[in-house]
Amino acid sequence: MAKLLPVVIDPDPILRKKSEEVDARRIKEPDFQELVSDMALTMQKKDGVGLAAPQIGKNIRMIIVENKDGPMCLINPILSKNSIRKEWGQEGCLSVPNKFGEVRRHKKTTCTYVDQEGKKHTIVAQGLLARIFQHEIDHLDGILFIDKARDIKEIKNFKTGNKEKLD
């Protein structure tokens, strides 16, 4: 049964480390599959639309994102093609509580990844999903949204019901 995981908060040093690739043999292991379920539950219960492994203290290249069909696990994700066009949008982060800012991201991106069954996929994302991919993959490289944001605002006791927080 999936369990809620504690979210690491900035300035914890793990949030600034480059994450290591997940070995293909590890993906099928029960403890790894349990981690995927735990991360998905944590993302949903914390009202996020994405969660990267470093945010729960794991230095591995794995993210969970909310998609139209529910949580989606991306292992060793790589952004291979980005649109030239970019747009500004508001972002927040579970690891940087109560702070929000405008971040400029590619409008469209292509992501190659391995799913939790070990199958390779390529997905073209645009709009919010493209933004989520970029935000979460930044986490895997030790980058936080506040490193790229302008007009950062602090909102105390913020409760989200509209899924504005990316992770």
Residue pairs with C-beta under 8 A, 6 or more apart in sequence:
2 34
2 37
2 38
2 40
2 41
3 38
3 41
4 38
4 41
4 42
4 45
5 38
5 39
5 42
5 56
6 56
6 57
7 42
7 46
7 51
7 55
7 56
7 94
7 95
8 14
8 15
8 54
8 55
8 56
8 57
8 95
9 95
9 96
9 97
10 95
10 96
10 144
10 146
12 95
14 54
14 57
14 59
15 54
15 55
15 95
15 139
15 142
15 144
16 142
17 54
17 59
17 142
18 140
18 141
18 142
19 52
19 53
19 54
19 58
19 59
19 60
19 61
19 62
19 139
19 140
19 141
19 142
20 59
20 60
20 61
21 60
21 61
21 76
22 32
22 60
22 61
22 62
22 75
22 76
22 114
24 114
24 118
26 32
27 75
27 114
27 116
27 117
27 118
28 118
33 116
35 53
35 58
35 62
36 62
36 64
36 73
36 116
38 56
39 51
39 53
39 56
39 62
39 64
39 73
40 64
40 71
40 73
42 51
42 56
43 49
43 50
43 51
43 64
43 66
43 71
43 167
44 66
44 71
46 94
47 160
47 161
47 163
47 165
48 66
48 94
48 163
48 165
48 166
48 167
49 65
49 66
49 128
49 132
49 163
49 165
49 166
49 167
50 63
50 64
50 65
50 66
50 132
50 135
50 136
50 166
50 167
51 63
51 64
51 94
51 136
51 167
52 62
52 63
52 136
52 137
52 139
52 140
52 167
53 59
53 60
53 61
53 62
53 63
53 140
54 139
54 140
54 142
55 94
55 95
55 139
55 167
61 75
61 76
61 77
61 140
62 73
62 74
62 75
62 76
63 73
63 74
63 77
63 133
63 136
63 137
63 139
63 140
64 71
64 72
64 73
64 74
65 71
65 72
65 74
65 129
65 132
65 133
65 136
66 72
66 132
66 163
67 129
72 115
73 115
73 116
74 111
74 113
74 114
74 115
74 133
74 136
75 113
75 114
75 115
75 116
76 113
76 114
77 111
77 112
77 113
77 133
77 136
77 137
77 140
78 111
78 112
78 113
79 109
79 110
79 111
79 133
79 134
79 137
80 110
80 111
80 112
80 122
81 109
81 110
82 106
82 108
82 109
82 110
83 106
83 107
83 108
83 109
83 126
85 106
85 107
85 108
86 104
86 105
86 106
86 107
87 104
87 105
87 107
88 102
88 103
88 104
89 102
89 103
89 105
89 131
90 100
90 101
90 102
90 103
90 164
91 100
91 101
91 102
91 103
91 131
91 135
91 145
91 149
91 166
92 99
92 100
92 145
92 158
92 160
92 164
92 165
92 166
93 99
93 135
93 144
93 145
93 146
93 165
93 166
93 167
94 165
94 167
95 139
95 144
95 167
96 144
96 145
96 146
97 158
98 154
98 155
98 156
98 157
98 158
99 146
99 152
99 153
99 154
99 155
100 152
100 153
100 155
100 158
100 164
101 145
101 146
101 149
101 150
101 151
101 152
101 153
102 149
102 150
102 151
103 131
103 135
103 145
103 148
103 149
103 150
104 148
105 130
105 131
105 134
105 135
106 130
106 134
107 126
107 127
107 130
108 124
108 125
108 126
108 130
109 124
109 125
109 126
109 130
109 133
109 134
110 122
110 123
110 124
110 125
111 122
111 123
111 125
111 133
111 137
112 120
112 121
112 122
113 120
113 121
113 123
114 120
114 121
115 121
125 132
125 133
131 166
132 166
132 167
135 145
135 166
135 167
136 166
136 167
138 144
138 145
138 147
138 148
139 167
145 166
146 152
